Amino acid sequence: MTKAVLAFVAIALSLSFGVPVQVVSSAFKTTDRQARRDVRIPTNNATRKMHTAMPSSKASLTADLSDSDEFFQRNLNAGPERDNSKRIEELLSRMTLEEKVGQMTQLTVGMIAAGSDQNMRVDPAKLEKAIGKYGVGSILNVADQALTLERWHEVIGQIQGAAKKTRLGIPVIYGIDSIHGANYVQGATLFPQEIGMAATWNPELMRQAAEITAVETRAAGIPWSFSPVLDLGKQQLWPRFWETFGEDPYLAQVMGVAFVRGLEGSDVGAQD
C-alpha cells in the first residue's frame, strides 16, 4: 500500500514539474508514453498510405505525408529529457501520509466554487478546506459553460495562490477536456472530434489542430488536457465514441502521436 501511494504521488509531482510521466492509467491521456504504445499489426501499402484531404492550395497541409511511418517516427521524440527525480524524492521524503493522499485526490471545480454558468466564482471557504486543510493535488473541468480568459485567470490564480500557502507549496494540477479545441474557453477555435479528424487520414492536420488547442488552453492558465483518447472505438453505441480515432490500431497510433506532439510541442518541459 505504501509503495502504491508513493507511486501515485510521484506521478502527481512529475506532472507538477512538467516532466513526462513514466506510469499512466487510461485516465491520463496526454502523456507522451501512452501515445508511444507499441502497436504492431500486419499492414499493406494501402493501409499505410495516409493521403492528405485538403486542397492543394493549402501548402502547409499538403506536404508529402504518403509514408505515415516516417511521420510517426519523426514525431515520437518529445525533446530533451529532464531528470527531476531528486527533487521529487526530496519532496516525498518530507511529505506526511495525509499530504500524499491529498496529492492523489482530484476534485471537480464545483467542489470549490459557488454559482454556475457565467456566475461561477471560487468560494474562499471551500477553497481553503480543499487546498489548505486537505491538500488536494488536482482540480478539473468547468461548471457548465465555457469561461472567458479573464475568468479563467481569476479562477486559476486563486487556486494556485492557495497552493502556495501550503507547507510544501506544490502547485495544483488543473486539467480540462480540450478534446476538439479549447472548447471550455470562450472564443477558442473548435475542430472536428477525433473520429472526424481520423477520417481525414491527415496526421499533419491533426498535429496543427492540437497545437492551436494547446496554445488556447495554456492561454487560460491550464497546462493539462484529458485528450486524446487512444482506446479503439469498435462499438458505435459506446459513450463518447467520437473521442476515439476509430477501430484501426495503426490509424489511432499515428493520429494519436500527431495529437500528442501538437499538444506538447518539441519540448514538453519548455515554459512556453
N, C-alpha and C positions, 0 to 999 in steps of 0.2 A: 504494500500500500504506500509506504514511504517513497519507494522508487517511482511509483506511478505519479504521485504528487509532484515530485521533483521534475519528472519529465514534462508534465504539463506546464509547470511554472517556467521551465526553461524555454518552452515554445513561446509562451506569452512574452517573456523578456526578449527573446530573439526578435519577435515582431516589433517590439517597442524600439529596438535599436536598428531596425531596418535591415536585418540580415536574413538570408534565405533560410527557411525552416527545413530541418532535416527529417522530421517526422510529422506527417499530416494525417488528418482524417478527411472524409469526404465533405465535411462542412467547410473546410478551409480551402477555397477553390482557386485562389490567385497565386499560390506558391509555385515557383519555377519547378520544384521537384515533381509535383503532381503532373505538370504539363509534360514532363520528360518520360512518362510511363513508356516502358519498352514494349510497344505493340508490334509484334512481328507476325504478319499474315501473308500468305501467298497472294501476289498481285500480278496482274498482267499490265501491259503497257497502257491499255485503255483506262484502267483504274487509276494508274499513277499520273495520267495526264490531267493537269488542272488548268484548263484554259481560262483566260480572263473573259469576263462577261460584259465589260464596259466598252463603250465606243472607242475606236482607235484614236480619236482626238484627245482622249484623256491620257496624255503621255505618261504621267506619273503612275498610272494604274495598269498600263498595258506593257510593262516590261516583260521580257521573256520568262514566264513562270511555268513553262511546259514541264520542267523537271521539278516536281514537288519535293522530291528527296533533297535536292540542292537547297531549296528554300528552308526545309526542315532543319538540315544540318547547320545552315548559316545562322539560324535564329535560335539555336539551342543555348548558346553561351550567354550567361547573364552578366558578364563583365567580371571585374576583379573580385576575388574573394576577400572578405573582411573577417578576421578572427576576433570575435567579441567574447570568446569562451571564458577568458579570465575575468572579465568584467561581470559576466553573468554568474559565474561560480562565486565570486566575491559577494554579490548581492544575495544569492541563495543562502550562503553561509550565515548571513546576517538576519534573514527573514524568520519570523515566527511561523508556526503551523497555521495560525489564523491568517497571516498575511499571504501565505502560499495559497490557501483556499480562496481568499479574496481575489488573487490574480487569476485563478481558474474560473471565476464567475463572470458571466456576461448578462447584462440586463438590456431590455428594450428601453428606448429613450423615454417612453411613457412612465417608467418607474421613477424617473427623477423630474418629471415635468408636470405642469398643470395646464389645463386648457387643451384645445385641439385645433386642428387645421392651422390657419394663419395666426391664431391667437395663442398658440402653444408657447409657453415660457418655461424656463428651468425654475423649479421650485427650490429655493435655497435650503430649506429644511430637509427635503427629500435627498438633495444632492449631498448634503453633509452626512446624512445617515448612510447612503450608499458608498460614498468615497471615503469620507472621514472616519466613520465608525467601522464599516465592514471591508474597506479596501478593495472594492470591486475593480477588476482589471480591464473590463471591456464593456462598451455600450454600442448598440447597433440601431440602425434604421431611423425611421421618421414617424411622426404622428400624423398619419392620414394623407397629408398633402406635401407637395414639393415646396421647399423654402427658398427664399432669396439668399444670395450670397451674404448679405449683411446679417440676416437672421442666423445663418449657419455659423458665421464668425462669432456671433454673440453666444450661441449655444456651446460651440466647441471651446471657446475661450473660457467660459465659466467652468466647464468640466475639467479642462487641463489646469485651470487655476486652483481648483480644489485638490487635484492630484499633487500639485507642487507642495501643498501644505502637509502632505502625509509624511510619515517618518522617513521613508526612503525616497520619496519624490518620483516614483516610477510613473511615467505618462500612461494615461488611459488609452487603450487601442480602440478607436472608433471605426466601425465597419458599416457598410451600406450596400444595398443591392443596385449597383450601377451595371445592370445586365445588358442594356442596349442603348448605351449612352448614359450620361449622368442624369437619369430620369427623376431623381429626387432634388434636383437643383433647378430652380426656375430659370428659364431662358437658355438651358443647355441644349446641345444638339442631340437629337434622337436618331437611332438607326434601327434597321430590322432586327428582330430577335435572332438568336443564334441559329435556329432552324432555317431562317430566311437567308442569313449570311452563308450558311453551308451550301445553299442552293446556287450561290454564285460560283462556287469552286475557285474562288479567288482569295488566297491567303494574304496577299499584299493589301487588298481592300480591307480585309478583316484587321490586319495589323494597324492600318492607318485609322480605322474607326476606333479601335481600342486606345490608340494614342490620344485621340481627341477626348475620349471618355476619361482617360487618366488626368489630362490637363484640367478638365472642367470639374472633376471630382476633387482634385487636390486644391483647386481654387476655393472650394468651400471649407478647406481645412481638414478634409477627410483622406487618410492615407491607405485605406483598405477597402477592397471591393469583393463581395461574395460572388465572383464570377471569374472565369467561365465554368459551366458545368461540363465535366468530361465523362460523365456516365453516358452510356449508349442509350438512345431513345428507340426502343424496339416495339413499344406498345403505345399507339396514339391516344389511348384512354388514360394513360398515366398523367398525374398532375404535373404541371409545369414542363410538359413535354417540349414546349417551344424553346426552353432554355438549353436544350441539347443540340448537338450538331448532327443529329440523326443516328442511324443504326450502324453505319460503316466505321469500323475502328480506325482505318487508315485516314479517312477524311477527318474524323474527330481529332486524331493525333496532330495532323498538320494544321488544321484550323485552330486547335487549342493552343499550340505553340505560337501561332500568329497573334492570337488574342493576348496571351501572357506577355509576349515580347512587346506588344503595343502598350500594355499597361505599365510594365516595368522599365521599358527603355533598355539601353545597352548597359546600364549600371544601376542595379536595383538599390544600392546603398547611397546613391547620389542625393544630395539635398534638394536638387531641382526635379 
